[in-house]
Amino acid sequence: MKKHNYKKGRGGEDIAKQYLVNRGFEFIVSNFEVDIGEIDLIMSDHDWLVFVEVKYKSDDHMGMPEEMINKRKISQVKRVAEIYLMKNQQMRSVFEKYRIDGVCILGSEIRYYKNLGYE
C-alpha cells in the first residue's frame, strides 16, 4: 500500500509541475528532502521562489486533499524551506521573496492555492 501511495504521490507531483509550468512557473527541483520532511516542488514565479505542497487523491472517499494541508504541514514546509535556503545560499541572492503554494488534485480536477503563509 505504501509503495502504491508513493507512486500515486509522484504522479500527482508530475501533474502539479506541468500545471504550474503551463502557467509560467519555472521548475527548479522536486522532492527536496531532509530528516524533518520534504518539499514536493520548488519553482520560481517571476521574482518569487515558491515552495509547493502537492496533495493528490483519486477520490474524496477519505476526505479532500485540502484537508491534508493544515497549519502543522505548512509549518513543516517552512522549516524544510529554511534548510533549503541555508544549503542553497545563491537562491537568497536570486530571489528576494518566498512563499508556499499548494496544488490539490482530486481525480482530474486541479485546485491551486497561492501563498499559504510563508510570513
C-alpha positions as CSV (number, residue, x, y, z in Angstrom):
1,M,0.0,0.0,0.0
2,K,2.8,2.4,0.9
3,K,4.6,1.8,-2.4
4,H,1.3,2.4,-4.3
5,N,0.7,5.7,-2.4
6,Y,4.3,6.7,-3.2
7,K,3.8,6.2,-6.9
8,K,0.4,7.9,-6.8
9,G,2.0,10.9,-5.0
10,R,4.8,11.2,-7.5
11,G,2.2,11.1,-10.3
12,G,0.3,13.9,-8.6
13,E,3.6,15.9,-8.4
14,D,4.2,15.5,-12.1
15,I,0.6,16.7,-12.8
16,A,1.1,19.7,-10.5
17,K,4.5,20.5,-12.0
18,Q,3.1,20.6,-15.5
19,Y,0.1,22.6,-14.4
20,L,2.5,25.3,-12.9
21,V,4.9,25.3,-15.9
22,N,1.9,25.9,-18.1
23,R,1.1,28.9,-16.0
24,G,4.6,30.4,-16.4
25,F,6.4,29.0,-13.4
26,E,9.9,27.6,-13.9
27,F,10.8,24.3,-12.4
28,I,13.9,24.2,-10.0
29,V,13.8,20.9,-8.2
30,S,11.4,18.2,-6.9
31,N,11.4,16.2,-3.7
32,F,13.9,18.2,-1.7
33,E,14.2,16.0,1.4
34,V,15.8,16.4,4.8
35,D,15.3,14.5,8.0
36,I,12.4,16.6,9.2
37,G,10.4,16.4,5.9
38,E,10.2,17.1,2.2
39,I,9.2,19.8,-0.2
40,D,7.4,18.4,-3.2
41,L,8.3,21.0,-5.8
42,I,10.4,24.1,-5.7
43,M,9.6,26.5,-8.5
44,S,10.1,30.1,-9.5
45,D,7.3,32.6,-10.3
46,H,9.0,35.6,-11.7
47,D,10.9,37.1,-8.7
48,W,9.3,34.6,-6.2
49,L,10.9,31.4,-5.0
50,V,7.9,29.1,-4.5
51,F,7.8,26.0,-2.2
52,V,4.9,23.9,-3.4
53,E,3.0,21.3,-1.4
54,V,1.1,18.8,-3.6
55,K,-1.8,16.7,-2.4
56,Y,-3.3,14.2,-4.8
57,K,-6.4,12.0,-4.2
58,S,-8.1,9.9,-6.7
59,D,-11.5,10.4,-5.0
60,D,-12.9,12.1,-1.9
61,H,-13.8,8.9,-0.1
62,M,-11.3,9.7,2.7
63,G,-11.7,13.5,2.6
64,M,-10.5,16.3,0.4
65,P,-6.8,16.9,-0.4
66,E,-7.0,20.4,1.1
67,E,-7.7,18.9,4.5
68,M,-4.2,17.4,4.4
69,I,-2.6,20.9,4.2
70,N,-3.0,22.1,7.8
71,K,-1.1,24.5,10.0
72,R,1.3,21.7,11.1
73,K,2.1,20.8,7.5
74,I,2.7,24.4,6.5
75,S,4.9,24.8,9.5
76,Q,6.9,21.7,8.4
77,V,7.3,23.0,4.9
78,K,8.5,26.4,6.3
79,R,11.2,24.6,8.3
80,V,12.3,22.5,5.3
81,A,12.3,25.6,3.1
82,E,14.6,27.4,5.6
83,I,17.0,24.5,5.4
84,Y,16.9,24.6,1.6
85,L,17.7,28.3,1.7
86,M,20.6,27.7,4.1
87,K,22.0,24.9,1.8
88,N,21.4,27.0,-1.3
89,Q,22.7,30.4,-0.4
90,Q,22.8,31.6,-4.0
91,M,18.9,31.4,-4.1
92,R,18.8,34.1,-1.5
93,S,20.6,36.5,-3.9
94,V,18.4,35.5,-6.9
95,F,15.0,35.6,-5.1
96,E,14.1,38.3,-2.6
97,K,10.7,36.8,-1.9
98,Y,9.5,33.4,-0.9
99,R,6.1,31.8,-0.5
100,I,4.4,28.4,0.0
101,D,1.7,27.4,-2.6
102,G,-0.5,24.4,-2.7
103,V,-1.7,22.3,-5.5
104,C,-4.6,20.0,-4.7
105,I,-5.7,17.4,-7.2
106,L,-8.9,15.4,-6.8
107,G,-9.3,13.0,-9.7
108,S,-8.8,15.1,-12.8
109,E,-9.7,18.4,-11.0
110,I,-6.7,20.7,-10.1
111,R,-7.1,23.5,-7.5
112,Y,-4.2,25.9,-6.9
113,Y,-3.7,27.9,-3.7
114,K,-1.2,30.8,-3.8
115,N,0.7,31.9,-0.7
116,L,-0.5,29.6,2.1
117,G,1.5,31.7,4.5
118,Y,5.3,31.9,4.5
119,E,5.3,35.0,6.7
